[in-house]
Structures are given as C-alpha cells and as structure tokens.
Amino acid sequence: MQKIQLYIEGQRVDMFKDESVTITDTIKNAKDIDKVFTEFSKTFSLPASKLNNKIFKHFYNYDITNGFDARIRVSSVIELNDLPFKDGFIKLEGVDLKDNLAHTYKITFFGNTISLKNLLGDDQLSDLSWLNNFNKKQSDGSAIVYSYPDIQSYLTTGLNKTVDGVNYAKPLQVPLVTHTQRLYYKTSEHIADSGNLYFQNGGGNNIHGVKWNELKYAIRLEIIIKAIEDKYGISFSADFFSSAGTSNTYFDDLYMWLHRTKGKATNGGQLTSSTLPVVGWADDTSNTFDKMVDNVLTVFNSSSPTLSLAFVPVGSDNYNFTVYRNNVAIITSGNISGSVSYVMPITNDTNATYRVEMTSTTTIVFTSVTWTNSNSAFPTSFVNTSFIKNDDFELIITQQIPKMKVLDFLTSIFKMFNLVAFVKDNVIVVKTLDSFYSSGINYDITKYLDVTKSQSNTALPFREINFTYDGLGTFLAKQHDQLFNKEWGKIEYNEDSSLKFSGGIYNYTIPFEHFKFERLLDLSDASLTDVQWGFCVDDNQESYIGKPILFYNALKTDTISFVDRVDADNIAIRQTSIATYFAPCNSNMNVTPFANQPSINFASEPDEWEGVENLNTLFKDYHSNYITSIFNKSNRITKVTAYLPLRILLNYSLADRFQISGSSYKINSISTNLKTGKSQIELLNDL
C-alpha cells in the first residue's frame, strides 16, 4: 500500500484511511479523437475532521462570515509516499451531513490543463482588452479608423506595431474580401459604380472598382494568442505558437477577419461626427492666381486682396467646418444651419495652401461650396456640390472581432492542428501530437505486469472519419459543393471502402468558416490576372456572417481600381489606382516554392491561385500519422494490469512508450489506484 497525501494551498488535509483515489490520464482516446486537453480530474471524499473543518471554514454553516468560497479554485498537490505526484487545484462540491453534523467533504481534484478550461469560462474574444493596443498607428499614435485612407494603407502595405517592447509584423491587414459587392476584371468594359477592378483614368463610367467601405480589417492570430496570455496571466510554449526567434509558417501568417456584423463595419455604438475634406472641385490649370490640386487650393499671387468661401446647403441640418491655411486652422465654425460665407485676406499669401474640412452627423447636400477670388481678372471660383456624411469611426478591435468564446477559439485551433497541451514549470506546453510523441522516452514494464489477465481489442472505432469545417455557407464554397458533390476542403478518410460494417462515421468538425477564394480572369480575353479576392455572401448573393473566418494574406502586385469616395447612396464618385494589395488565400503564398506552401484545407484541393493541387494539407501534416495508425489492420488496443514502481508513476509522460516483451506501445490511457498502486493501462501498437 502507498501513502497518499493531499495538500490544499500548502496545508496538509486529513483523508479517510480506506479512501481509494484513482487518477486517469488519457491522450487522444481512440474513441474520442477530438479530445484536446490531456489532464485529469477526480472526485473523492475527505472526512469532516477538525483540521478539514478549519481548512474549509465550516462550509456547511452558511452563517459564518468570510467563509470558504466554493466558487474559487484552490491550488492543490497530491503526493505519493511523500513525493510530488500531481499538482492542480480542487473544487469543493459540497458537504454530507449525518445527524445535522458535517461528516464528509466532497471535492474534485483537477489537473492544471483542465483548470485552463475553468479559467477561461464563457469569456468572449471581445473580452480580450489587450487587443486594443493595436487600435493605433505606430508612426504617430493616432487612431486607426474605418476611412478610405486607412483602409487603403492597410490594404496595400500594412504597418508594424511595437507593444510592450515587442515588435509585431503587420498585426493588422485589410484583405481583398468584400461583404456585398461582387468584383470582376474586364479591360474592355467601363460601367460606372460597378465592381470592375480594371483601372482607367477619368470620371463618369470610368469610376468603378472595389469600394473602400466593402473592406474590413483582419488581425493576425498570433495577436489573439498573446491577448489570451495577457488577460489570464498564462504562458504558452513556443513549440507551436511562435515567439521571438521561432517560426511556424502554418500558424504565424493566419489572420481572422474582423467581421462581426453583416455588411459594412459598424461603429459598435461609438458616437460619430464624421470629419472629411470637401472634395470635388475641378482643377484650374491657368496658374495665374490659384490652382486646385487634390482638393487643396494653392494661392500663387499676392496681389489679389481677398478670398472668400461660401456654403449653400439644401435643407437646414447642422454642419461644422474648419478652414486650414498651410495646415493651420484659421476659421472654425460649428452648428451652422443654412447658407454662410467667410472672407479671408490673402495679402502676402504667395503659395499658401487652403483646405476645408467639414463635420456632420447627417448627410448634407449642398447647392454649392464655392471659393471666390475678388479680382475678376483671374478665375473667379471653384464650385463643389458633393459633401456627404462619411462613415468614418475609430477601429476598436474588441468591438469588431467575431463573436466567439475564448475557449472555443483555442479548442478550434487545437483541433485544426491536432495539438495537445500539458503544464510544465508553470508554462502550458503546446505541441502537435506528432511532436509530442517524438519527445517521449521508453519504459520497460514487462516485469510489472499482472499476467493473469489482458485483452487485445480492435482499435478501429469508426469506418470513416470526415474532417471538415462547420462554416461552408459562402457563395463560392456552396457552388463548389454543387459542382463537385463534395464540400470544399473536406476529406472523407477510410482506409478501405469495403469496411462498411466496422463502426459508424465520425465527423471531425472545426467551427470556423472556410472560404473558397477566386483568382479573377480578365473577362475580355479570359487571360489570368494577378487578382484574388473573397466574396462574403450566401448563395442568394446577400451579405453573410457565418462563422469566424481564417485565411492567409499574401501581398500581390497588380494595378486595381480602388473607390475611395462614395455618395449618400453609396455610389462611387472618386477612384484611385493601387499597385499592391493583400490577397486572401487558403495556402500560405508567403512561402515559396509552391510545393512547400501550407494549406488550411483538410483535403488536397486545387489551389485557387496556382490552379495546382496543394498536397500540404492539415490532414497530411497534422492528422495522418495518428489516423492511419488507427485504421491500420494490424493495430490493436491492448489492455493490461500493472503495478508500476514510483520511479515510473512519478515521472512518466503520456508521450512515453511502454515496452512489453520487446514490443513498443503508445499510452492511450492509464488509470492508477493511488492507494494500491494498481494501474489499468490501454496501449496502442507503436506502428
């Protein structure tokens, strides 16, 4: 018999002498293959002794002030023969009474990885306030906003950001994914306000392309992991999640689209008073008195005595404006209703520049907004009629991140990449299953076996396992299913299709949305462009929310048309060309050559960009070794009984192999009665 001792917050507790405590460790039980955490829990009883009553502060007596709070986890350690065996925490479940007196405390002992589940609870990704460190720009600390300049900046280049002394590479990007507008590319067609990405200078029908308000930011998954660490005071190892000096091309370059609501981004209840320059004046090319360039008026001659600015709105809604001379505010006026005009002396104002910015909480149409020069010998005015309310507002990441529990996010990442977790030296070690098994050592347990009884059973619980994503509701993903009678990215694994009666079908489903992206053809001549995009609509081509969306981003070079101004009816009124953009991908196109590109498809699918089948799938790189061993006809689950010595009980890891009579086995589960030292062990052939 072994001596068992339990410590609660460093205090040794009394235990029943005949209490049988059994601890079960399991790793990827063949009958529950989506199990991601590897620790254990055990409920057992403690006597209501004087010592235990003191530790639990007479919990049964609810009249006691400052009594024991059963809602709070309490650190705990189990020892065997005075040597540390397991650490974790306990939860008090209740007290059994006899004759109105406390008799037994019921507690549950949890291993440390289980405590992670308890720690995260029902918290949402939106509760990760550390994410908001990335709401501001690196250069000047100003807020990142939903506006055409910032959307364009993060669509074409992105910015690095230093937080807490750590530099993060492009934590935010804007991918070419639209929520409503369908994009295409056609050099021979010019339809105003269309989604044609071909750029041609000029106005009228030439104004078309991707509208800035169709796009949303995306955040690197690495940032979400760091935010989880910050909020809960935990640390993940760098075995899978990258850190300084490490790299994981499968995970590091993954982004989550900040797509919380259907359609365009909303401000999450922020009070918005939009600020934007008055635009739309025609350029003057006389160079005699003044010139409009990019909606900034430059005065070239100081001989003219005055410059005036007049506003003639339609209706009576309030508006505000500011006039800047050489980027310094010289006139500010607020809560204006109706027509107004202002005169500005310009003596000795050679080469000064003037800009007007306006704010309004409503859309306002003007009959005119007019610059006028009092010297009739020169051009007399520039007129603008198209000021509209802008939808600009500050980016608050926690208000834009999809609705998802923190625990569900982590569990989903674990399932995607077949990860396991365990606690070592106060760090949550996260490894792929293959990496975990490669770190184990061998123990020969032959002489510790109870040879009177053992079993050898089939290890094949299912005839087929389907690996897929829960979210396949976007237009192109559904179209793929209809065309090929197969879900996009899904693999249906069975070693032998004739195994029709060997178990059922197991669905291994990841609760993320899985996009199918599209590389565009030039519809004029069917030539392949360098433009790839995503379309976040359903099969009715209506804006779609779905599950949280993950993808890689790759910076591509191609000139496309970017609509940076729209009117009150969301009609394109101004465009510019951009030479680079971030293309969303299921393959990590930041890795070259193509043969080495990781893919977040489970099945080998034709790559949307290359048009060639990408074999580097989630299944091949993270799941196949385990699954193929399970389906191997030679595989067995061997059940044995053993009395393992303390040197093994205190030191084994589920990554280790047990050897029996020269044969090697992986540990599927081990259940040990700590009092008797008797272990019931399930082993898998080490194939």
C-alpha angles and dihedrals in degrees: 000000000000126000114243121198131181125202122196113197089338094309117119111230131207116253134193109263092226096042111134111210117190121188120196124199120187137177121196098332107217090232094051106036097168092064105125106175118069106198133098146234133204134186118210142151135260125194118250091242124159090260094049092044087055093048092049092038094233091296092186089067105074092183092073113107116232092010127169112302107221090189093071124079114238123207115245142176131203118210129195116205088344093306123114111259110164135357127199134106140285133231121205108229099182149291129270115217130204119193088351091302127113111259110161137016114212113211137170121217114210128194117234098259092054086053088063089065089050092047095053095044114162095331116144129224085248088067091066097100093176087075089073090071084083096055091094134065121254095224103059106357092245120145121271107235140192095252135119096258094053094039089051092048094051092042093055105033118348123209135254118236133204117212125173089352094304120115114221118199112232097329088178128041136162112230124203093257119131127202099204113356119086113221128209139159124234123155094192097054133073116181118165116245093007127134092248107138095198107113124220126164121247140060135269113042090003091070104094141107138098111339115230093229090058090069132079136191124259128206128216113248090228087068092054091052090051090049090053090051091050097048097047101033093239134130129216119206121247093239091104107354106067127239136169110323095012133096136196112176092191094060109017096069097045118117134192117218112236091231108144100148136031116266123001123005115272126210098243093239096311115151106247129200104171120224121196141143121264104252139181104069114143117243119254114216100185094095088202101112113347143355136203115220119169088345093302116121114221118196111213102177129052096198095086111091102210146019121198135194122202131188121200110178131186109240130359106278115138122254138171132212142187127201116210124200110195088345092305118116111242101164127031122175129172142191093021119171121189131354123343137165134197131198122214124192111229102183109146088007098131112163094358116151126221128199131177125210125185136194131201139155090215137047111266128191119204128206084211145342104199138188111202131190115208093214104086091197088079134051105298107208153359116212130205125184104170113081110143135174110269123219093222117145137154119275110245104181095202089056092051104040114106121265106264136131116250089232092051090050093052093043090051092052089048091052094046094054099029094242132174128201136204136161122251125167091347091304123113101231111211119192138159112256091248092050090046093054092046090060095059131104132215129258121188105217098169096115093047095058126113096227095189092087138020138144137215114199137170115275095204107100095164136038091212138017121201118204113197148128124265093223114066099135103115121110099253094041091053090045089055090054091050094048099043102023088235133100114251111263094000124136123198104201124200124146093212123016089208090071092097099144101038102101132305136285119285119205113209100193129182114206096225129103114253114209129203107213127205131224105209128235121211098251090208095067105000091246117151116255129202092243123110123174145166127236114208100197133109126245089279086057091243122137111281133202105186123151125329109293124229127188145142121256123217125185109236132187119229134117110249134167117256119193106215099173132045131174130236090283091050091253115151111253103164136027140183134186125249123198100199134034141167112259117205113231143176088212121061099245090180085079119076141236104039091237089067098047115122116226131202091212113107092211126051102260132173105272111246092225104036097031087221126115111263110214096185096094134157089251096050096044101037112016111027100082093055096039096046090050090053092051094044108118090225093056120110139174106232117199118201139166119226142170100219119197120241092254088066099035092052097045112029121115127202085241090065128096125231115215122209120184092335097313121114125224138183116229110248094174139339125199116190130190100216093202098053098025089230114147128196106205131193113200134188123209110260095233 
